[in-house]
Amino acid sequence: MTADIVNLRRARKAKARTEADAAAAENRAKFGRPKAERDLRAAVDDLAARRHEGHRLGAGDVQSKPATDEAGSRTDEPS
């Protein structure tokens, strides 16, 4: 009657690894996003970034306020 010798340290680590893998699989199902959803989000973010950059004013694009005289009327208006 011979019994298999079990290394308790290895058995404990294997059990912990199995439990961690099960928790990871549960979290992937709970919090993970499908590839299609990730790709869609990336495309929407890229489009928003390009639109934002498209509205940026360059160094020569700064618009000045219209000139006014002391009375507050614009000087470029025809009288």
C-alpha positions as CSV (number, residue, x, y, z in Angstrom):
1,M,0.0,0.0,0.0
2,T,2.0,2.9,-1.3
3,A,0.6,6.4,-1.5
4,D,1.7,9.1,-3.9
5,I,3.9,11.7,-2.3
6,V,2.4,15.2,-2.8
7,N,4.4,18.3,-2.5
8,L,2.1,20.6,-0.5
9,R,3.7,23.8,-1.7
10,R,3.1,22.8,-5.4
11,A,-0.4,21.7,-4.7
12,R,-1.2,25.0,-2.9
13,K,0.2,27.1,-5.7
14,A,-1.6,25.0,-8.4
15,K,-4.9,25.5,-6.5
16,A,-4.3,29.2,-6.2
17,R,-3.4,29.4,-9.9
18,T,-6.6,27.5,-10.9
19,E,-8.7,29.9,-8.7
20,A,-7.0,32.9,-10.2
21,D,-7.7,31.7,-13.7
22,A,-11.4,31.1,-12.9
23,A,-11.6,34.7,-11.4
24,A,-9.9,36.1,-14.5
25,A,-12.3,34.3,-16.9
26,E,-15.3,35.6,-14.9
27,N,-13.9,39.2,-15.0
28,R,-13.3,38.9,-18.8
29,A,-16.9,37.9,-19.3
30,K,-18.1,40.6,-16.9
31,F,-16.0,43.6,-17.9
32,G,-14.5,42.7,-21.3
33,R,-15.6,44.3,-24.5
34,P,-15.9,42.5,-27.9
35,K,-13.4,43.4,-30.6
36,A,-16.1,45.0,-32.7
37,E,-17.0,47.4,-29.9
38,R,-13.4,48.3,-29.2
39,D,-12.8,49.0,-32.9
40,L,-16.0,51.1,-33.1
41,R,-14.9,53.2,-30.0
42,A,-11.4,53.7,-31.5
43,A,-13.0,54.9,-34.8
44,V,-15.3,57.3,-33.0
45,D,-12.5,58.7,-30.9
46,D,-10.3,59.1,-34.0
47,L,-13.0,60.9,-35.8
48,A,-13.6,63.3,-32.8
49,A,-9.9,64.0,-32.6
50,R,-9.7,64.8,-36.3
51,R,-12.7,67.1,-36.1
52,H,-11.2,68.8,-33.1
53,E,-7.9,69.3,-34.8
54,G,-9.7,70.6,-37.9
55,H,-11.1,73.5,-36.0
56,R,-7.8,74.6,-34.6
57,L,-6.7,78.0,-35.6
58,G,-3.2,78.3,-37.1
59,A,-0.7,81.1,-36.4
60,G,-2.0,83.2,-39.3
61,D,-5.6,82.5,-38.7
62,V,-6.2,84.7,-35.7
63,Q,-9.1,87.0,-36.3
64,S,-9.0,90.4,-34.7
65,K,-12.0,92.3,-33.4
66,P,-13.5,95.0,-35.7
67,A,-12.1,98.4,-35.0
68,T,-14.4,100.8,-33.2
69,D,-14.3,104.6,-32.6
70,E,-14.9,106.3,-29.2
71,A,-18.6,106.2,-29.6
72,G,-18.5,102.4,-30.0
73,S,-19.6,102.2,-33.6
74,R,-17.6,100.2,-36.1
75,T,-15.3,102.2,-38.3
76,D,-15.6,99.9,-41.3
77,E,-19.4,100.4,-41.6
78,P,-20.6,102.7,-44.4
79,S,-22.1,105.9,-43.0
